């Protein structure tokens, strides 16, 4: 699953990170604008004044512990941890080449199955609209997908962010249409668009999908600190695919350190 950029191959890691970054950039200028205001004057492209300025199986105990530890750097509540594991599991399904709606539904089912017998986390599942359970006791996306827009909240609360992001992914097509829909929900626009954009970038970078569904090239080129983002993507790939003792492994401490350093650099610009 690759796409091209600058006449070269864009990796899934780059597609996912650039998808997140572009989504964040689209949302920041209108952060905390009301939905009514954005309905009257929706975001339809980049806003220039701002823009100028894990492969492998997720749902193992070890994989979940890694996700929990990284999330806990800033968000350690069990509800946040559940959301992060659901997000990563959906991302893993996309990397496997699953159709988007199936990737989401299966990811939510896997997450529910993993946590349902863990008392500290099982009660958290009911807080998410996307975890609407069917008669078999597993999430079904059909009733969630059919919720009207006015039922979708888009605050920075983790439940609202995950629900809004997945709802947009299920109801719109193509990176631009999907992420603009997330922005135009209003409220915490950059958070919703970044979370939605990460998965949209990953999915719509696949070779078999039309070029017009990919991240618009002009949006990528307009990102602040694009060379730094590309450098972080390259370093992340090397960390994820490094070979130690002849075995492919993940250096988690290096990954976390690089993520923190990159965020420090971006925060001062």
C-alpha positions as CSV (number, residue, x, y, z in Angstrom):
1,X,0.0,0.0,0.0
2,X,1.9,3.0,-1.3
3,X,1.3,6.2,-3.2
4,X,3.7,8.5,-5.0
5,X,4.9,12.0,-4.1
6,X,7.7,13.9,-5.7
7,X,8.0,10.9,-8.1
8,X,8.8,8.6,-5.3
9,X,7.0,6.1,-3.1
10,X,5.1,7.4,-0.1
11,X,5.1,4.8,2.7
12,X,2.1,4.0,4.9
13,X,3.9,5.7,7.8
14,X,4.3,8.9,5.8
15,X,0.8,8.8,4.5
16,X,-0.6,8.4,8.0
17,X,1.5,11.1,9.6
18,X,1.0,13.6,6.7
19,X,-2.7,12.8,6.8
20,X,-2.8,13.7,10.5
21,X,-0.7,16.8,10.0
22,X,-2.8,18.1,7.1
23,X,-6.0,17.5,9.1
24,X,-4.6,19.4,12.1
25,X,-3.6,22.3,9.8
26,X,-7.0,22.5,8.3
27,X,-8.7,22.6,11.7
28,X,-6.4,25.0,13.7
29,X,-7.6,28.3,12.1
30,X,-11.2,27.6,13.0
31,X,-10.7,25.8,16.3
32,X,-13.7,26.1,18.6
33,X,-15.8,27.8,15.9
34,X,-19.4,26.7,16.3
35,X,-21.0,24.2,13.9
36,X,-23.6,26.8,12.9
37,X,-20.9,29.3,12.0
38,X,-19.1,26.7,9.9
39,X,-22.3,25.6,8.2
40,X,-22.7,29.2,7.1
41,X,-19.0,29.6,6.1
42,X,-17.5,26.1,5.8
43,X,-13.8,25.3,5.4
44,X,-13.3,24.2,1.8
45,X,-9.5,24.2,1.6
46,X,-6.3,25.3,3.4
47,X,-6.2,28.7,5.1
48,X,-3.0,30.4,4.0
49,X,-2.2,32.5,7.0
50,X,-1.7,29.4,9.1
51,X,-0.1,27.2,6.6
52,X,2.7,29.7,5.8
53,X,3.7,30.0,9.4
54,X,2.9,-0.3,14.3
55,X,3.3,-2.9,11.7
56,X,2.5,-6.2,13.5
57,X,-0.5,-7.3,15.5
58,X,-1.8,-4.6,17.9
59,X,-4.0,-6.6,20.2
60,X,-1.5,-8.6,22.2
61,X,-0.9,-7.8,25.8
62,X,2.5,-6.4,24.9
63,X,1.1,-4.3,22.1
64,X,-1.7,-2.9,24.2
65,X,0.8,-2.1,27.0
66,X,2.9,-0.1,24.6
67,X,-0.1,1.9,23.4
68,X,-1.2,2.5,27.0
69,X,2.2,3.7,27.9
70,X,2.5,6.1,25.0
71,X,-1.0,7.4,25.6
72,X,-0.3,7.8,29.3
73,X,2.4,10.4,28.6
74,X,-0.5,12.8,28.3
75,X,-3.8,10.9,28.7
76,X,-3.9,8.1,31.2
77,X,-7.6,7.7,31.9
78,X,-8.9,4.2,31.0
79,X,-11.3,5.8,28.5
80,X,-8.5,7.4,26.6
81,X,-6.5,4.2,26.6
82,X,-9.4,2.3,25.1
83,X,-9.8,4.9,22.4
84,X,-6.1,4.7,21.5
85,X,-6.2,0.9,21.2
86,X,-9.3,1.1,19.0
87,X,-7.6,3.7,16.8
88,X,-4.4,1.6,16.4
89,X,-6.4,-1.5,15.7
90,X,-8.3,0.2,13.0
91,X,-5.1,1.5,11.5
92,X,-3.6,-2.0,11.6
93,X,-6.7,-3.3,9.7
94,X,-6.2,-0.6,7.0
95,X,-2.5,-1.6,6.7
96,X,-3.8,-5.2,6.0
97,X,-5.8,-3.8,3.1
98,X,-9.2,-4.1,4.6
99,X,-12.1,-2.1,3.1
100,X,-12.6,1.0,5.2
101,X,-15.9,0.2,6.8
102,X,-14.8,-3.3,7.6
103,X,-11.5,-2.1,9.0
104,X,-13.4,0.2,11.4
105,X,-16.1,-2.4,12.4
106,X,-13.6,-5.2,12.9
107,X,-11.2,-2.9,14.8
108,X,-14.0,-1.9,17.2
109,X,-15.0,-5.5,17.6
110,X,-11.5,-6.6,18.4
111,X,-11.2,-3.8,20.9
112,X,-14.4,-4.7,22.7
113,X,-13.5,-8.4,22.8
114,X,-10.1,-7.6,24.3
115,X,-11.5,-5.3,27.1
116,X,-14.8,-6.9,27.9
117,X,-13.4,-9.2,30.5
118,X,-11.1,-6.5,32.1
119,X,-13.2,-4.7,34.8
120,X,-11.1,-1.6,34.8
121,X,-11.8,-1.0,31.1
122,X,-15.0,-2.8,30.1
123,X,-17.4,-0.2,31.5
124,X,-15.6,2.5,29.3
125,X,-16.9,0.9,26.1
126,X,-20.5,2.0,26.6
127,X,-19.4,5.7,26.5
128,X,-18.6,5.6,22.8
129,X,-21.4,5.9,20.2
130,X,-19.3,3.9,17.8
131,X,-19.4,1.0,20.2
132,X,-23.2,0.4,19.6
133,X,-23.5,-3.3,20.3
134,X,-25.5,-5.8,18.2
135,X,-27.4,-8.8,19.5
136,X,-24.2,-10.8,19.7
137,X,-22.7,-8.3,22.1
138,X,-20.2,-6.7,19.6
139,X,-20.1,-3.3,18.0
140,X,-22.0,-2.8,14.8
141,X,-21.3,0.2,12.6
142,X,-24.6,0.3,10.8
143,X,-26.7,2.2,13.5
144,X,-23.7,4.4,14.3
145,X,-23.1,5.2,10.6
146,X,-26.7,6.2,10.2
147,X,-26.8,8.7,13.1
148,X,-27.7,12.2,11.9
149,X,-25.0,14.8,11.9
150,X,-26.6,16.7,14.8
151,X,-26.1,13.7,17.0
152,X,-22.3,13.8,16.5
153,X,-20.4,15.9,19.0
154,X,-17.0,17.2,18.2
155,X,-15.5,18.6,21.4
156,X,-12.0,17.7,22.5
157,X,-13.4,15.0,24.8
158,X,-11.8,11.7,23.7
159,X,-15.2,10.0,23.2
160,X,-16.5,12.8,21.0
161,X,-13.2,12.9,19.0
162,X,-13.2,9.2,18.2
163,X,-16.9,9.1,17.5
164,X,-16.8,12.2,15.2
165,X,-13.6,10.9,13.4
166,X,-15.0,7.5,12.6
167,X,-18.5,8.9,11.7
168,X,-16.8,11.1,9.1
169,X,-14.7,8.2,7.7
170,X,-17.9,6.1,7.3
171,X,-20.0,8.8,5.7
172,X,-17.7,10.6,3.3
173,X,-15.3,9.5,0.5
174,X,-11.8,10.6,-0.3
175,X,-9.3,12.3,2.0
176,X,-10.3,15.9,1.3
177,X,-14.1,15.4,1.6
178,X,-13.7,13.3,4.8
179,X,-11.3,15.6,6.6
180,X,-13.2,18.8,5.6
181,X,-16.3,17.2,7.0
182,X,-14.5,16.6,10.3
183,X,-13.4,20.3,10.4
184,X,-16.8,21.6,9.6
185,X,-18.3,19.8,12.6
186,X,-17.0,22.7,14.5
187,X,-15.7,23.0,18.1
188,X,-12.3,21.2,18.5
189,X,-11.7,21.2,14.8
190,X,-8.0,20.5,14.7
191,X,-8.2,17.5,17.0
192,X,-11.1,15.9,15.2
193,X,-9.5,16.5,11.8
194,X,-6.1,15.3,12.9
195,X,-7.5,12.0,14.3
196,X,-9.7,11.5,11.3
197,X,-6.9,12.6,8.9
198,X,-4.4,10.0,10.2
199,X,-6.7,7.1,9.2
200,X,-7.9,8.8,6.0
201,X,-4.4,9.5,4.9
202,X,-3.5,5.8,5.6
203,X,-6.5,4.5,3.8
204,X,-6.6,6.8,0.7
205,X,-2.9,6.3,0.0
206,X,-3.6,2.8,-1.3
207,X,-2.6,2.1,-4.9
208,X,-5.9,0.8,-6.1
209,X,-7.8,3.9,-5.1
210,X,-8.2,6.9,-7.5
211,X,-5.7,9.7,-7.4
212,X,-8.4,12.2,-6.6
213,X,-9.1,10.5,-3.3
214,X,-5.5,11.1,-2.0
215,X,-4.3,13.9,0.2
216,X,-4.2,17.0,-2.1
217,X,-0.6,17.6,-3.0
218,X,-1.0,21.4,-2.6
219,X,-2.1,20.9,1.0
220,X,1.0,18.8,1.8
221,X,3.3,21.4,0.2
222,X,1.7,24.1,2.3
223,X,2.5,22.5,5.6
224,X,4.8,24.4,8.0
225,X,8.0,22.5,8.7
226,X,7.3,19.9,6.0
227,X,11.0,18.9,5.7
228,X,11.0,18.2,9.5
229,X,7.8,16.1,9.2
230,X,9.4,14.1,6.4
231,X,12.6,13.6,8.4
232,X,10.6,12.3,11.4
233,X,8.7,9.9,9.1
234,X,12.0,8.6,7.8
235,X,13.5,8.2,11.3
236,X,10.3,6.5,12.5
237,X,10.4,4.0,9.7
238,X,14.0,3.2,10.5
239,X,13.1,2.7,14.2
240,X,10.2,0.5,13.4
241,X,12.0,-1.7,10.9
242,X,15.4,-1.8,12.4
243,X,17.1,-5.2,12.5
244,X,18.6,-6.3,15.8
245,X,20.2,-9.7,16.0
246,X,18.7,-10.7,12.7
247,X,15.2,-10.1,14.0
248,X,12.8,-7.3,13.0
249,X,11.9,-5.2,16.1
250,X,10.5,-2.0,17.4
251,X,12.6,0.3,19.6
252,X,9.9,1.8,21.6
253,X,12.0,4.1,23.7
254,X,13.6,5.6,20.6
255,X,10.2,6.0,19.0
256,X,8.8,7.9,22.0
257,X,12.0,10.1,22.3
258,X,11.8,11.0,18.6
259,X,8.1,11.9,18.9
260,X,8.7,14.1,21.9
261,X,11.7,15.9,20.3
262,X,9.7,16.5,17.1
263,X,6.8,17.9,19.0
264,X,9.2,20.3,20.9
265,X,10.6,21.6,17.6
266,X,7.2,22.1,16.1
267,X,5.8,23.8,19.2
268,X,8.3,26.7,18.9
269,X,7.5,27.5,15.3
